[in-house]
Amino acid sequence: MIDEIIKASYINLKNVKKGNFESVKDELELLDIKYTEDDLVKALAIVSKSSSINEALKSIDEIDSDEIAVTKTNVQSQQKAEKLKKEKIKKEV
């Protein structure tokens, strides 16, 4: 399943900012590719360490759980920071 996610959304995964997977999710849903949040995090961890789609596909089995955990923590931190920023802006308005 991770390989399908990478094949379909490599460019969007490369461009994920602030832990926002919306463009990736939209693309996968459009293509009817099933995924979990953990799948997206693993795909992001793989893609962020690769320089090409072929390199990413070859390294699917080589990524270790520590790299995935670090990526997941970073994504969660970015999502939390973005949420707090939006709430602060909302309060100011």
N, C-alpha and C positions, 0 to 999 in steps of 0.2 A: 504494500500500500504506500509506503514512503516513496518508492520509486515513481509511482504514478503522480504523487503530489509534486515531486521535484520536476518531473517531465512537463507537467502542465503549468507549473507556477514558478519556475526557476527565476525568471526576471522579477516577478512580484516579490518573491522571497528575498532576493538580493536588495530590494528597495524598501523592505519593511522598516518603518521608522516608529519609534516610541512604542514598540510592542503592539502596533496596530496591524492586525491580520485581516482587516476588512476586505481589501482588494483580493487577497489570496482566497479567502472564504467565498467571496462572490464568484470568482473564477472556478473554483472547485465545485460549487453548487450548480453553476451553469453547465458544467461538464458531467454532473451527476457522479462525482467522485466522493466517496465516503471518507471521513476523517474524524479524528478526535483532536482536542487541544494538544495533547501530548505528541500526536503525529506532527502537528504543525511546528511545535517546538523542536522536535528532533530534525525535521526537514530544515528548519532555519539554522540549527547548529551545523548541519552538514554543509548547507549552501554557503553560509558565511565563511567557512574555512576553505572553500573551493574557488578556483579561478575559471572553471568551465562546467557546463552541465555534465559532460562526460566524467570529469574528475569527481563531481558530486555523486554521480551514480555509482562509481567504482568504490567510493568510500562509505557507502551506506553501512556495511557490516563492520567497518573499522572504527567507527565512532564509539567512544566509551561513555559510560554513564555519568562520569564526572563532567565531561564537556556538556552533556545534555542538561545536567543539573545547574551548571553555571549559566547556560543560556536561558533556562527556565526562570532562574532567579532574576536575571537581567530583564527579561520580558516583563515579569511581574512588577519589578521596581519601576520600569518605564511606564507601564499601564497605571500604576498607582500615582506616580508623579503627574501624569497627564490628567488623570481624574481630579486630583487636588487643584491643578491649575485651572481646569474648567469650572470647578466649584468656586474658586476664588474670583474668577471673572464674573460668574453668575451673581455672586454676592455684591460685587462692585456696581452692577447695573441696576 
